[in-house]
């Protein structure tokens, strides 16, 4: 009976240790994922809101003063 209790405690400790190791490994990967996600955005934003303007040719919305990325106008 004592062996069963010790085995159960060992299994519980192993599972908790495994979860701890998995969480540490995933914490180490998050900053790299943030860098690649930020890198893929293309342009940096200054945090200011911009009212978008509808393109008269194709109907896509773009920032004022920039050419339409859809039709090039």
N, CA and C of each residue as an Amber inpcrd file, in Angstrom:
protein
   219
   0.8170000  -1.1880000   0.0000000   0.0000000   0.0000000   0.0000000
   0.8660000   1.2600000   0.0000000   1.9560000   1.2260000   0.7420000
   2.8630000   2.3660000   0.8110000   3.4910000   2.6480000  -0.5560000
   3.8220000   1.5920000  -1.3130000   4.4200000   1.7630000  -2.6450000
   3.4580000   2.4540000  -3.5970000   2.1890000   2.1490000  -3.4920000
   1.1960000   2.7780000  -4.3620000   1.0970000   4.2770000  -4.0710000
   1.1370000   4.6400000  -2.8020000   1.0760000   6.0590000  -2.4300000
   2.3300000   6.7860000  -2.9100000   3.4870000   6.1820000  -2.7090000
   4.7320000   6.7990000  -3.1780000   4.7700000   6.9210000  -4.6970000
   4.2620000   5.9170000  -5.3910000   4.2100000   5.9760000  -6.8500000
   3.2670000   7.0800000  -7.3080000   2.1250000   7.2190000  -6.6560000
   1.1750000   8.2740000  -6.9970000   1.7840000   9.6510000  -6.7710000
   2.4870000   9.8290000  -5.6670000   3.1550000  11.1070000  -5.3890000
   4.2260000  11.3830000  -6.4410000   4.9850000  10.3690000  -6.8210000
   6.0290000  10.5420000  -7.8380000   5.4170000  10.9250000  -9.1850000
   4.3000000  10.3180000  -9.5370000   3.6420000  10.6530000 -10.8020000
   3.1390000  12.0890000 -10.7780000   2.5310000  12.5030000  -9.6690000
   2.0280000  13.8740000  -9.5550000   3.1720000  14.8820000  -9.6540000
   4.2770000  14.6070000  -8.9780000   5.4370000  15.5030000  -9.0340000
   5.9980000  15.5590000 -10.4540000   6.0690000  14.4340000 -11.1410000
   6.5870000  14.4060000 -12.5100000   5.6880000  15.2130000 -13.4430000
   4.3880000  15.1020000 -13.2970000   3.4610000  15.8620000 -14.1420000
   3.5940000  17.3570000 -13.8770000   3.6450000  17.7530000 -12.6130000
   3.8060000  19.1690000 -12.2870000   5.1360000  19.7130000 -12.8020000
   6.1990000  18.9360000 -12.6710000   7.5020000  19.3490000 -13.1840000
   7.4640000  19.4800000 -14.7100000   6.7750000  18.5700000 -15.3650000
   6.6400000  18.6430000 -16.8190000   5.9010000  19.8910000 -17.2610000
   4.8130000  20.2320000 -16.5640000   4.0900000  21.4620000 -16.8990000
   4.9570000  22.6960000 -16.6720000   5.7610000  22.6740000 -15.6210000
   6.6470000  23.7980000 -15.3490000   7.6840000  23.9540000 -16.4620000
   8.2320000  22.8590000 -16.9260000   9.2190000  22.9090000 -18.0070000
   8.5880000  23.3820000 -19.3130000   7.3790000  22.9360000 -19.6020000
   6.6890000  23.3690000 -20.8150000   6.3950000  24.8590000 -20.7650000
   5.9580000  25.3640000 -19.6260000   5.6630000  26.7960000 -19.5210000
   6.9320000  27.6320000 -19.6530000   8.0440000  27.1450000 -19.1220000
   9.3120000  27.8760000 -19.2860000   9.7440000  27.9030000 -20.7450000
   9.5650000  26.8030000 -21.4410000   9.9600000  26.7410000 -22.8550000
   9.0810000  27.6660000 -23.6900000   7.7990000  27.7360000 -23.3990000
   6.9210000  28.6000000 -24.1810000   7.1660000  30.0670000 -23.8610000
   7.5700000  30.4000000 -22.6230000   7.8880000  31.7840000 -22.2750000
   9.1160000  32.2640000 -23.0330000  10.0490000  31.3930000 -23.2930000
  11.2520000  31.7730000 -24.0190000  11.0030000  32.0270000 -25.4880000
   9.9610000  31.4270000 -26.0500000   9.6740000  31.5980000 -27.4700000
   8.8090000  32.8060000 -27.7460000   8.0830000  33.3420000 -26.7950000
   7.1730000  34.4450000 -27.0480000   7.8600000  35.7230000 -27.5220000
   8.9750000  36.1510000 -26.9470000   9.5970000  37.3700000 -27.4670000
  10.0200000  37.2420000 -28.9280000  10.4930000  36.0830000 -29.3390000
  10.8790000  35.9050000 -30.7360000   9.6560000  35.9790000 -31.6360000
   8.5420000  35.4250000 -31.1900000   7.3200000  35.4910000 -31.9860000
   6.8380000  36.9290000 -32.0900000   6.9800000  37.6920000 -31.0270000
   6.5780000  39.0940000 -31.0760000   7.4380000  39.8770000 -32.0610000
   8.7520000  39.5840000 -32.0920000   9.6380000  40.2810000 -33.0240000
   9.2630000  39.9950000 -34.4590000   9.0050000  38.7440000 -34.7980000
   8.6560000  38.4180000 -36.1750000   7.3020000  38.9840000 -36.5380000
   6.3770000  38.9920000 -35.5940000   5.0650000  39.5520000 -35.8740000
   5.1820000  41.0500000 -36.1010000   5.9980000  41.7430000 -35.2880000
   6.1750000  43.1710000 -35.4370000   6.9160000  43.4820000 -36.7340000
   7.8840000  42.6400000 -37.0830000   8.6750000  42.8530000 -38.2850000
   7.8080000  42.7340000 -39.5370000   6.8160000  41.8850000 -39.5280000
   5.9810000  41.6480000 -40.6950000   4.9830000  42.7490000 -40.9890000
   4.8090000  43.6890000 -40.0900000   3.8150000  44.7370000 -40.3060000
   4.2400000  45.7310000 -41.3770000   5.5050000  45.8960000 -41.6070000
   5.9560000  46.7730000 -42.6800000   6.2850000  48.1620000 -42.1860000
   5.2970000  48.9450000 -41.7940000   5.5530000  50.3120000 -41.3690000
   5.2700000  50.4490000 -39.8850000   6.0010000  51.3170000 -39.2560000
   5.7990000  51.5790000 -37.8330000   4.7110000  52.6340000 -37.6770000
   3.9050000  52.5110000 -36.6780000   2.8390000  53.4570000 -36.4110000
   3.2400000  54.3420000 -35.2390000   2.8250000  55.6060000 -35.2770000
   3.1050000  56.4970000 -34.1630000   1.9770000  56.4710000 -33.1370000
   0.9650000  55.6500000 -33.3600000  -0.1190000  55.4870000 -32.4080000
  -1.2850000  56.4320000 -32.6250000  -1.1900000  57.3030000 -33.5940000
  -2.2630000  58.2540000 -33.8620000  -3.3130000  57.6330000 -34.7800000
  -4.5710000  57.9540000 -34.5360000  -5.6600000  57.4620000 -35.3770000
  -5.6890000  58.2560000 -36.6780000  -6.0210000  57.5870000 -37.7720000
  -6.0850000  58.2280000 -39.0860000  -7.4450000  57.9340000 -39.6900000
  -8.1030000  58.9730000 -40.2040000  -9.3520000  58.7680000 -40.9220000
  -9.0360000  58.2860000 -42.3250000  -9.6530000  57.2090000 -42.7440000
  -9.3920000  56.6400000 -44.0540000 -10.2870000  57.2850000 -45.1000000
  -9.7790000  57.3090000 -46.3420000 -10.4940000  57.9040000 -47.4610000
 -10.8060000  56.8000000 -48.4560000 -12.0200000  56.7980000 -48.9770000
 -12.4270000  55.7890000 -49.9460000 -11.8750000  56.1390000 -51.3250000
 -11.2660000  55.1680000 -51.9860000 -10.7340000  55.3550000 -53.3390000
 -11.9070000  55.4830000 -54.3030000 -11.8540000  56.5010000 -55.1470000
 -12.9350000  56.7300000 -56.1010000 -12.9680000  55.6980000 -57.2150000
 -11.8380000  55.0480000 -57.4800000 -11.7560000  54.0980000 -58.5800000
 -12.2240000  52.6940000 -58.1800000 -11.6980000  52.1730000 -57.0780000
 -11.9990000  50.7810000 -56.7160000 -12.7920000  50.6330000 -55.4280000
 -12.8840000  51.6920000 -54.6090000 -13.6600000  51.6280000 -53.3790000
 -12.8840000  51.1710000 -52.1580000 -11.5950000  50.9230000 -52.2880000
 -10.7790000  50.5120000 -51.1410000 -10.4870000  51.7380000 -50.2740000
 -10.2970000  51.5320000 -48.9810000 -10.0060000  52.6280000 -48.0670000
  -8.5100000  52.7010000 -47.8040000  -7.9540000  53.9190000 -47.9300000
  -6.5260000  54.1430000 -47.6820000  -6.3560000  55.4020000 -46.8450000
  -5.1610000  55.6010000 -46.3350000  -4.8530000  56.8150000 -45.5870000
  -4.7930000  57.9860000 -46.5650000  -5.2100000  59.1660000 -46.1330000
  -5.1680000  60.3140000 -47.0410000  -3.7370000  60.6360000 -47.4690000
  -3.5710000  60.9460000 -48.7450000  -2.2640000  61.2910000 -49.2730000
  -1.4130000  60.1230000 -49.6980000  -1.9030000  58.9030000 -49.5720000
  -1.1440000  57.7320000 -50.0160000  -1.8420000  57.1160000 -51.2190000
  -1.0880000  56.5440000 -52.1270000  -1.7200000  55.9200000 -53.2790000
  -2.4830000  54.6520000 -52.8670000  -3.4980000  54.3360000 -53.5980000
  -4.3070000  53.1500000 -53.3180000  -3.4700000  51.8970000 -53.5900000
  -3.4500000  50.9980000 -52.6340000  -2.6740000  49.7810000 -52.8130000
  -3.4070000  48.7690000 -53.6940000  -4.6800000  48.9930000 -53.9170000
  -5.4780000  48.0860000 -54.7430000  -5.3270000  48.3900000 -56.2320000
  -5.5630000  49.6680000 -56.5980000  -5.5430000  50.0050000 -58.0240000
  -4.3840000  50.9140000 -58.4040000  -3.6550000  51.4760000 -57.4030000
  -2.4990000  52.3040000 -57.6950000  -2.8260000  53.7540000 -57.9430000
  -4.0450000  54.1600000 -57.7880000  -4.4330000  55.5370000 -58.0520000
  -4.3380000  56.3900000 -56.8190000
